[in-house]
Amino acid sequence: MNLIELIIDEKDELSGVDAISVVESPAIESNFVALKSEEIKLAQVDSEKRILMGAVLIPEKPIYRKNGEDEYYIYFSKDTVNKASQLFFKNGNQNNWTLEHNKEIKGLTVVESWIVEDTQKDKSAIYNLSVPIGSWMASVKVEDDTIWNDYVKTGKVKGFSLEGYFADKLEEKKQLSKQPSVIEQIKQIINKYENKK
């Protein structure tokens, strides 16, 4: 099966991550951790923080895809993961969420985001999230009661899955190969000139 690298086309302003979906089966096969607050003494009853932490994108991880009869794997380089995380915030998408890629939902916000630089010292290690260097991690505040009670607490959603537009490096190479090389273009110009004589 083909292994296709997905990249961010910097010329395409639509390229990058538009939203994140909370899903039961994340394609990157990495579940998030639902974080509860430590006990805080307030005048009111103690409440949960409602923070989810997990991997949004893991570099170099083959992700199986099927499109009709075509079966293949896609992956993202560390550079693309880093660019995607930055563009996500640059484009103001931290409040864009869906449930199982089907239904747009409100009440979720990315409150923390980082790229793992050291697997031993990273915050993800504290919560036993084993991810490689270069992974994009996020902590998400869930204020929607239905999502928290009916999906997070029941285990119906277990991870994050991104939604966005990425260029296909294999397709990009195919398109480049269809264009005549500089040498071919020079030959064509010379041939046109010689044919006019």
Salt bridges, closest charged atoms under 4 A:
GLU5 OE1 - LYS169 NZ 3.47
GLU10 OE2 - LYS83 NZ 2.61
GLU24 OE2 - LYS158 NZ 3.95
GLU29 OE1 - LYS61 NZ 3.48
GLU39 OE2 - LYS41 NZ 2.60
GLU48 OE2 - LYS153 NZ 3.97
ASP79 OD2 - LYS83 NZ 3.34
GLU104 OE2 - LYS106 NZ 3.29
GLU112 OE1 - LYS123 NZ 2.84
ASP145 OD1 - ARG50 NH1 2.69
GLU163 OE2 - HIS101 ND1 2.79
GLU184 OE2 - LYS187 NZ 3.84
